[in-house]
Amino acid sequence: MNPQRPRPWLMLALSTLGQSASSAAVNGPAFLIPALHDGGLSLAAAGWIAAASIAGSACTLVLWGAVVDATGERFVLVSSLALSALFLAGAAWTHESTAALGTFLFLAGAASAGTSSASGRVVVGWFPPRRRGTAMGIRQMAQPVGVGLAAIAIPVVAAASGIGPALVVPAVFAGITALACAAWVLDPARPARPADVAAANPYRGDTYLARIHAVSVLLVIPQFTVWTFMLVWLQVGRDWSPGAAGALVAFAQVLGAVGRIGAGHLSDVVGSRTRPLRWVAVAAGVTMLAVGVTIRLDLGIAVALIVLASMVTVADNGLAFTAVAERAGPFWSGRALGIQNTGQYLTAVAVPPVMGFLVPLWGYGLAFGLTGLFPLLAAPLVPRDEPALEHADI
């Protein structure tokens, strides 16, 4: 740790800002679905466009993680965000072509993927184990905050000015954040690199990391279902205006950010990342089943429950992310975090088009409720054999 106490918190603020910009770039296109649908695309086709940036991220997460392990965090943060801004600008410029729009969104997602491993490594490198869960919870709030900002701006700008200007919003956000990271981010100190890094492969010998990855894949299904279709459901199923629906989605994302901090702090208090992860899985499953039932019965409480689901279904991310980084260590955590996110993003790619296909057939209630089964399947897979936090310093 650097003796200048304010520095870790500055690094946390910058990595949180960087992840917010990346999240807006990757998840923001989901809020173009109403505009794309109004423009003539089917709901499933609009879902594929919205998933293009997620697909791009899934393709490059491990590669970016290897770059982080080899070169450090600052280089990856700056280059990832800068490239993302350029490709989003390209999507804005060529949005009238569906093929070009999908291609540039794919490239923007591929570029922005580096921010995930790099910003996570900054946090785990600058904070000690007993404060790391809280710090990572703060950093993980970046994802719902980025989605919330996108939910406020993108559908409103798209409705008022079109898809092109709406895409300029995350492009500018990413560009400004790249400049901030270039100016102030410092790589955390690392121990001496071992002679044989391959011998320290954390995937050898036990299934701890593999089980965390599997749990996270199952938990991401309800998370991306809510993120992608809550706005559409409010507008189509409840007749809300784009502005009102976007505001509620943004509020739900703020609650999600608070939930991530709370879950991270809880893991510091109880001295475990996996016990709170198991609790969150059960809560997410029950909440999504309740959402499905109340929507099916057309009860007004469904709106409140889906807001609650927006908080609960994202609370696991920081816990799993921290657990992976701590188990993998300083010379494998970039790749391990890349593998962690790749599984989540590959699953997330399928969520918008699959749900876009199921919703017209089954309705929002049954489709949403179905996703509650996956967290309940995840709960018993959460590993119990984690190291004590005092031995998790990386």
C-alpha positions in Angstrom: 0.0 0.0 0.0 1.2 3.5 -0.8 1.7 5.6 2.4 -0.4 8.4 0.9 -3.8 7.4 2.3 -5.9 9.4 -0.1 -4.4 7.7 -3.1 -6.3 4.4 -2.9 -9.6 6.2 -2.8 -8.6 8.3 -5.8 -7.7 5.1 -7.6 -11.1 3.7 -6.6 -12.9 6.7 -7.9 -11.1 6.6 -11.2 -11.7 2.8 -11.7 -15.3 3.3 -10.8 -15.7 6.1 -13.3 -14.0 4.0 -15.9 -16.2 1.0 -15.3 -19.3 3.3 -15.4 -18.3 4.5 -18.9 -17.6 1.0 -20.0 -21.0 -0.2 -18.6 -22.8 2.6 -20.4 -21.1 1.6 -23.7 -21.8 -2.1 -23.4 -25.3 -2.0 -21.9 -26.6 1.4 -23.3 -27.7 0.0 -26.6 -30.4 -2.0 -24.8 -32.2 1.3 -24.3 -32.3 1.7 -28.1 -34.7 -1.2 -28.3 -37.9 0.9 -28.3 -36.5 3.2 -31.0 -35.3 0.3 -33.1 -38.6 -1.4 -32.7 -40.5 1.7 -33.7 -38.2 2.0 -36.7 -39.4 -1.3 -38.0 -37.3 -4.0 -36.5 -38.9 -6.9 -34.7 -38.4 -7.1 -30.9 -36.0 -10.1 -31.4 -34.0 -8.3 -34.1 -33.7 -5.2 -31.9 -32.6 -7.5 -29.1 -29.8 -8.8 -31.4 -28.6 -5.2 -32.1 -28.7 -4.5 -28.4 -26.6 -7.6 -27.7 -23.9 -6.7 -30.3 -21.8 -4.8 -27.8 -22.2 -7.5 -25.2 -21.0 -10.1 -27.8 -18.0 -7.9 -28.6 -17.0 -7.8 -25.0 -17.3 -11.6 -24.6 -14.8 -12.1 -27.4 -12.0 -10.0 -25.9 -12.3 -10.2 -22.1 -9.7 -12.9 -21.7 -7.3 -11.3 -24.2 -7.6 -7.9 -22.4 -7.0 -9.8 -19.1 -3.8 -11.2 -20.4 -2.7 -7.7 -21.4 -3.4 -6.5 -17.9 -1.3 -9.3 -16.4 1.5 -8.5 -18.8 1.5 -4.7 -19.0 -0.4 -3.2 -16.0 -3.8 -1.6 -15.4 -3.3 2.0 -16.5 -2.4 1.2 -20.1 -5.4 -1.0 -20.5 -7.9 1.4 -18.9 -6.8 4.3 -21.2 -6.6 2.3 -24.5 -9.9 0.4 -23.8 -11.9 3.5 -23.1 -10.4 5.5 -25.9 -11.1 2.8 -28.5 -14.6 2.4 -27.2 -15.3 6.1 -27.6 -14.1 5.9 -31.3 -16.2 2.9 -32.2 -19.3 4.4 -30.5 -18.8 7.5 -32.6 -18.6 5.3 -35.6 -21.9 3.6 -34.6 -23.5 7.1 -34.3 -22.2 8.1 -37.7 -23.4 5.0 -39.5 -26.6 4.1 -37.5 -28.9 4.2 -40.5 -27.4 0.9 -41.7 -28.4 -1.9 -39.4 -25.3 -3.9 -40.4 -23.0 -1.0 -39.7 -24.7 -0.2 -36.5 -24.3 -3.8 -35.2 -20.7 -3.9 -36.4 -19.6 -0.8 -34.6 -21.5 -1.7 -31.5 -19.7 -5.1 -31.5 -16.3 -3.3 -31.9 -17.2 -0.8 -29.1 -18.0 -3.7 -26.8 -14.8 -5.5 -27.7 -12.8 -2.4 -27.0 -14.5 -1.5 -23.7 -14.0 -5.0 -22.3 -10.5 -4.2 -21.1 -11.8 -1.8 -18.5 -13.4 -4.6 -16.5 -10.3 -6.5 -15.6 -8.1 -3.4 -15.4 -10.4 -1.4 -13.1 -10.9 -4.5 -10.9 -7.2 -5.1 -10.6 -6.7 -1.4 -9.6 -9.1 -1.9 -6.6 -7.7 -5.3 -5.4 -4.2 -4.0 -5.8 -4.7 -0.8 -3.8 -6.9 -2.1 -0.9 -6.1 -4.7 1.8 -8.3 -7.7 2.2 -10.4 -6.5 5.1 -11.5 -3.4 3.2 -11.4 -4.9 -0.3 -15.0 -6.2 -0.3 -16.4 -2.7 0.5 -14.0 -1.1 -2.0 -15.0 -3.6 -4.7 -18.7 -3.1 -3.9 -18.1 0.6 -4.5 -16.3 -0.1 -7.8 -19.1 -2.6 -8.8 -21.7 0.1 -8.3 -20.2 1.5 -11.5 -22.1 -1.0 -13.6 -25.6 -0.1 -12.4 -24.7 3.6 -12.3 -23.5 3.5 -15.9 -26.6 1.6 -16.9 -28.7 4.1 -15.0 -27.1 7.1 -16.7 -27.7 5.4 -20.0 -31.3 4.7 -19.1 -31.9 8.4 -18.4 -30.2 9.8 -21.4 -30.3 7.3 -24.3 -34.1 6.6 -24.7 -34.9 10.3 -24.2 -32.3 11.5 -26.7 -33.3 8.7 -29.1 -37.0 9.7 -28.9 -36.2 13.4 -29.4 -33.3 13.4 -31.9 -32.7 9.8 -33.1 -30.4 6.9 -32.6 -27.2 8.6 -33.8 -27.3 11.5 -31.2 -28.3 9.0 -28.5 -25.1 7.0 -29.2 -22.9 10.1 -28.9 -23.8 10.2 -25.1 -21.8 7.1 -24.2 -19.1 8.0 -26.7 -18.4 11.3 -25.0 -18.5 9.7 -21.6 -15.9 7.1 -22.6 -13.7 9.7 -24.2 -13.6 12.0 -21.2 -13.0 9.1 -18.8 -10.1 7.9 -20.9 -8.4 11.3 -20.5 -9.0 11.3 -16.7 -7.5 7.8 -16.4 -4.5 8.8 -18.5 -3.9 11.8 -16.2 -4.2 10.2 -12.7 -4.4 6.4 -12.6 -1.3 4.7 -11.1 -0.7 0.9 -11.3 -0.7 -0.8 -7.9 2.6 -2.4 -6.7 3.0 -6.1 -7.3 5.3 -8.7 -5.8 8.2 -10.0 -7.8 7.1 -12.1 -10.7 7.8 -15.8 -10.2 10.1 -17.6 -12.6 7.4 -20.0 -13.6 4.1 -18.1 -13.8 2.3 -21.1 -15.4 3.1 -23.2 -12.4 0.9 -20.9 -10.3 -2.2 -21.6 -12.4 -5.1 -21.2 -9.9 -7.3 -23.5 -11.9 -5.1 -26.5 -11.0 -5.9 -28.6 -8.0 -9.5 -27.6 -7.2 -12.8 -26.4 -8.7 -13.2 -23.2 -6.6 -12.8 -20.8 -9.6 -14.8 -23.0 -12.0 -17.7 -23.1 -9.5 -17.6 -19.3 -9.0 -17.7 -18.9 -12.8 -20.7 -21.3 -13.1 -22.6 -19.5 -10.4 -22.1 -16.1 -12.0 -23.3 -17.4 -15.4 -26.6 -18.6 -13.8 -27.0 -15.4 -11.9 -26.5 -13.1 -14.9 -29.6 -14.4 -16.6 -32.2 -12.6 -14.4 -29.9 -9.6 -14.1 -29.7 -9.0 -17.9 -33.4 -9.9 -18.3 -34.3 -7.1 -15.9 -31.8 -4.6 -17.4 -32.8 -5.3 -21.0 -36.6 -5.5 -20.7 -37.7 -3.5 -17.6 -37.8 -0.3 -19.7 -39.7 -2.0 -22.5 -42.2 -3.6 -20.1 -42.8 -0.3 -18.4 -43.5 1.4 -21.8 -45.4 -1.4 -23.5 -46.9 -3.3 -20.6 -47.7 -0.4 -18.3 -48.0 2.5 -20.8 -45.3 4.6 -19.2 -43.6 7.4 -21.2 -39.9 7.0 -22.2 -38.9 9.7 -19.7 -40.8 8.2 -16.8 -39.7 4.6 -17.6 -36.1 5.7 -18.0 -36.2 7.6 -14.7 -37.5 4.5 -12.8 -34.9 2.3 -14.4 -32.2 4.8 -13.4 -33.6 4.8 -9.8 -33.5 1.0 -9.8 -29.9 1.1 -10.9 -29.0 3.5 -8.0 -30.5 0.9 -5.6 -28.5 -1.7 -7.4 -25.3 0.3 -6.7 -26.2 0.6 -3.0 -26.9 -3.2 -2.9 -23.5 -4.0 -4.3 -21.8 -1.8 -1.7 -23.8 -3.4 1.0 -23.0 -6.9 -0.1 -19.3 -6.1 -0.3 -19.3 -4.6 3.1 -21.1 -7.6 4.5 -18.5 -9.9 3.1 -15.8 -7.9 4.9 -17.8 -8.1 8.2 -18.5 -11.9 8.0 -15.0 -12.7 6.6 -16.4 -14.5 3.6 -17.2 -13.7 0.0 -19.1 -16.9 -0.7 -21.6 -17.0 2.1 -23.1 -13.6 1.1 -23.0 -14.8 -2.5 -25.2 -17.8 -1.6 -27.6 -15.6 0.2 -27.9 -13.3 -2.7 -28.6 -16.2 -5.1 -31.5 -17.4 -3.0 -32.9 -13.8 -2.7 -32.6 -13.2 -6.5 -34.5 -16.4 -7.3 -37.3 -15.7 -4.9 -37.6 -12.1 -6.1 -37.8 -12.9 -9.8 -40.4 -15.6 -9.2 -42.5 -13.0 -7.3 -42.0 -10.5 -10.2 -43.3 -13.1 -12.7 -46.3 -14.0 -10.6 -47.4 -10.4 -9.9 -47.0 -9.4 -13.6 -49.0 -12.4 -14.6 -51.7 -11.4 -12.2 -51.5 -7.8 -13.3 -50.9 -6.5 -9.8 -49.5 -3.0 -9.2 -46.9 -4.2 -6.8 -45.1 -5.8 -9.8 -43.5 -2.4 -10.4 -42.0 -2.2 -6.9 -40.9 -5.8 -7.1 -39.1 -5.4 -10.4 -37.3 -2.4 -8.8 -36.3 -4.7 -5.9 -35.2 -7.3 -8.4 -32.9 -4.7 -10.1 -31.1 -4.3 -6.8 -31.0 -8.0 -5.7 -30.0 -9.5 -9.1 -26.8 -7.3 -9.3 -25.6 -7.7 -5.7 -23.6 -10.8 -6.5 -21.2 -9.3 -9.0 -18.8 -7.7 -6.6 -18.6 -10.7 -4.4 -17.8 -13.1 -7.2 -15.4 -10.6 -8.8 -13.5 -10.2 -5.5 -13.4 -13.9 -4.8 -12.0 -14.6 -8.2 -9.3 -11.9 -8.0 -8.2 -13.1 -4.5 -8.0 -16.7 -5.4 -6.2 -16.1 -8.7 -3.4 -13.8 -7.4 -1.6 -10.9 -9.0 -0.2 -12.8 -12.1 -3.4 -14.6 -13.0 -6.2 -12.4 -11.9 -6.4 -10.5 -15.2 -7.0 -13.7 -17.1 -9.2 -15.2 -14.4 -11.4 -12.1 -14.3 -11.5 -12.2 -18.1 -12.8 -15.8 -17.9 -15.3 -14.8 -15.2 -16.7 -12.0 -17.4 -16.6 -14.0 -20.6 -18.9 -16.6 -19.2 -21.3 -13.9 -18.0 -21.2 -11.9 -21.3 -21.7 -15.0 -23.5 -24.8 -15.8 -21.5 -25.8 -12.1 -21.5 -25.6 -12.1 -25.3 -28.3 -14.7 -25.5 -30.6 -13.0 -23.1 -32.0 -10.1 -25.2 -32.9 -12.2 -28.3 -34.1 -15.2 -26.4 -36.3 -13.1 -24.1 -37.4 -11.1 -27.2 -38.6 -14.3 -28.7 -40.2 -15.6 -25.5 -42.0 -12.5 -24.4 -44.4 -12.4 -27.4 -45.2 -16.1 -26.9 -45.5 -16.3 -23.1 -45.9 -12.7 -21.9 -43.6 -10.8 -19.6 -44.9 -12.5 -16.4 -44.0 -16.1 -17.4 -40.8 -15.1 -19.1 -39.5 -13.0 -16.2 -40.6 -15.6 -13.6 -38.7 -18.4 -15.5 -35.4 -16.6 -14.9 -35.9 -17.0 -11.1 -35.1 -20.7 -11.4 -31.5 -20.0 -12.4 -30.4 -18.3 -9.2 -32.0 -21.1 -7.2 -29.9 -23.6 -9.2 -26.8 -21.5 -8.5 -27.1 -21.4 -4.7 -25.9 -25.0 -4.0 -23.0 -24.6 -6.5 -21.4 -21.7 -4.4 -18.1 -23.2 -3.0 -17.5 -23.3 0.7 -13.8 -23.9 0.8 -12.6 -20.3 0.4 -9.4 -19.1 2.1 -9.5 -16.8 5.1 -9.4 -13.2 4.1 -6.1 -12.6 6.0 -4.5 -15.0 3.5 -6.1 -13.3 0.5 -3.7 -10.4 0.1 -2.6 -10.1 -3.5 
